[in-house]
Amino acid sequence: MLDLTYEVLARDKSGIQKRVSELLDRSIVKDYRARWNSVCFKPSPSVVGAEDGSINHKRYKNLVIYAVNATAHVYDGDIRSASSADVGVLYPYFQIEERLHLYRAIYEFKCALEVIDSVDLFLVDGSMISDLNAFRRLSQGVSKEQREEVFALLPMLEQAEGVEIASIELSRRLGPDGYREKLVFLEYLEYLTTLEKLLSRGLDKLVGISKLSTRSRLGTGVPDLAVFEEATSQAGYSDPETDVVTRRFPVYDELFRSLVFTISSIRLEDGKDVYMLEVPREIDKSQLIELLERISYTSVDGYPYLLKKAHKEVTITNREMKNLIAGLGIVAKTGREVLK
Amino acid sequence: MTGGSVIGVCIGEATPGEAAFISREMPVTGEYVTLEFEDARVLGMVESLVRGSPAISGDIIDPDVVERILKFEGTGGQYVRGRVRLLGDVKDLRIPKVPPPPGTKVKRADTETLRQLFSTGSIRIGTLLSNPEVEVKLDANMMVSRHLAILAITGAGKSNTVSVIVEALIKLEGMPIIFDMHSEYGDAGFTSVKKIAPRLNPVYLSFAEFKMLVDVGKDAYIQERLLRKAFNAAKSGMKGRGSFIEKILRKLEEKADSEELKTGSEKNAIAGVINKVEDFENKYEGLVDPHAPHILDQLEQGSANVIDLGSVDEDYADVIVSHILRRTLYKRKTGDMPPAFCIIEEAHILAPAKRPTHSKYWIDRIAREGRKFGVGLCLVSQRPKSLDQNSLSQANNTIIMRLIEPSDQRHVQQSSERLSDDLLAQLSSLNIGEAITLGLMTKIPALVKIDKYPGKIKGGDPDITGEWKKRAQKQRQLKKQKKAEITDLYTNII
């Protein structure tokens, strides 16, 4: 870091501190208390499932090694799990970060599909609207002809079973012209296909729980869940809102755009954190309370325990990634050696 | 038979001396295991264990959260990690040249293998803590010739351990000599016991020992010279009647009356030394006996020779212990007595770390030379850090019981290269009567449940409240009796 940074900090310190105190001023957010419905949730027994996934990678100058984990847990008196892991080389060397996150999402959804039929309620880590809007860039730069070539493989994608990424195998059928773009588009189609399967089979079961939602509809300039976290402390929920996805999709467009999502900020226990809840259907307040009571049944410390358990189990740390790489015995350059 | 049930598997990096493992079930610390690799079957000891649950991590601050997690998880999902110290091939205890590969199965060592390792000595002190079917027997030759230290806090079972060893030595027709600082062992109920009063015949004392008892300081040169002349004269068969002390006093008085003393300081010195010898006579009346036989002549082979030092002060105890150690070493050099095992209770008083004593010199000397001449030392202490490090480090065998003070633990570790960090960490968690035995008397370190000595040892905590109750009852009875007597007397008078 440049020494100049300290000089700038010294110069602007009081201004920054003032701004921070303004943003943390509870009096600003107290008006939003009226939108909060305090409820003491009575846990209601339910067969609950939850999933999470994780990806890590090591980027060399000429190749990328990735490792991906996903798991889905079900609690029906005992905890049952469906898990999947993969270690591989990302090929081609293209759209790396986005494709790796897409891989993680595919694995997560496929693990979820393994258990979705056996649960009353299935918790997804994050926002499904965000999932639908994600990875759009991966469909760009593909000509109409190239799309047609990829669409020809869609039935096979739809029929693919198991938890692995089918596109990698199916990509062998693609011609050399624009291979890179076609493969990435194929992977994106697999993502949408899997998401469609999950939404179709779990439309009345899926619940997205987002810890870090940036949704900001209150007009305060900060995320809504941060506003309610400051303004309230009791268990409850904010007045539910609905939302839809307006963008177009290369496949299942009608289905995806027909979905109406109900969204609410929620707190399961007094004094605990506020999360963003999202379900792919329209529900009223009483249905929301009923849903939250079922979620409370398997929650610990104000957060769904199965989501926490899944997160803990799948996280691939940098140290673990290093161990995996060591196991492969790869001798390759990262390009950063010169900086050491 | 190639070992017992599989309890875990090696993980991570291992060395030829130690390996980490994860376990399906909970072994116990000190448990013996075997690992088979590279055509060898290697014995190991579980030295440390960690148990945890990924679900119940250390950052939880609300006990209710734990309760709720347990509702979902039950007790499943827990893990046990441990470290095994590799002790050597079960055939010859040679440390393997290569570490065990990851994935090597960790098996419980079977009882037969353990018996071959721990039950071949001649002194039974107890059973393995992890397997009560396996007797722990010490090699008597190694224990005596390479010396022993028994270290523990008060009440951890030192006296019991000493008694168990002494009884075993009696059975071997050995010659244990106990310097009994707290009068614990005389009535302990040994199969054969020889109680020896701590009476010294001054004739047998060296001048240095005598000088110390008379309390002539090391800087009192004139007094020392006068006393030495009188001592040597009395010892060389000075003519006339009277005991050895009387002869010394007579010699000193003659000197005081003579014309030889010219200066005032010499006259003061002779008066001072006469006073000191007279004080000595009064102070140690009954202990210094000119007719007493030499203590070493009273020792009996095949008996516990208990020298009761409970009623003497530290100076006297120092002189008597150093005297006996000196004479024992001498007699063994000349072959005039059987091999002896000298048990020194409260060794940190007689061989302290930071000040010289007569005993310390001879303890150190026997620690160095005793092996060649068949004189063994057993240093018993509750304050290892106050014990002379030289002497302690010469004790090639150690029985360590519960030790809490970190400084004591470090001191012991500095004196014993066999005490690993993991074993050291266990010292504070040992229960009464449990011990770690290290050294040449056992083939490998052992965690032992020491046998309970069946006799009566006074070393235990006294029943204070019981004694108060008894005395109070006795006083009430006495009062009642007196009252009755007075009433009787009064009635008779009327």
HADDOCK unambig.tbl for C-alpha pairs under 7 A between the chains (distance, minus, plus):
assign (segid A and resid 78 and name CA) (segid B and resid 72 and name CA) 6.70 0.50 0.50
assign (segid A and resid 79 and name CA) (segid B and resid 72 and name CA) 6.94 0.50 0.50
assign (segid A and resid 300 and name CA) (segid B and resid 65 and name CA) 5.91 0.50 0.50
assign (segid A and resid 300 and name CA) (segid B and resid 68 and name CA) 6.29 0.50 0.50
assign (segid A and resid 300 and name CA) (segid B and resid 69 and name CA) 6.90 0.50 0.50
assign (segid A and resid 301 and name CA) (segid B and resid 65 and name CA) 6.04 0.50 0.50
assign (segid A and resid 309 and name CA) (segid B and resid 55 and name CA) 6.82 0.50 0.50
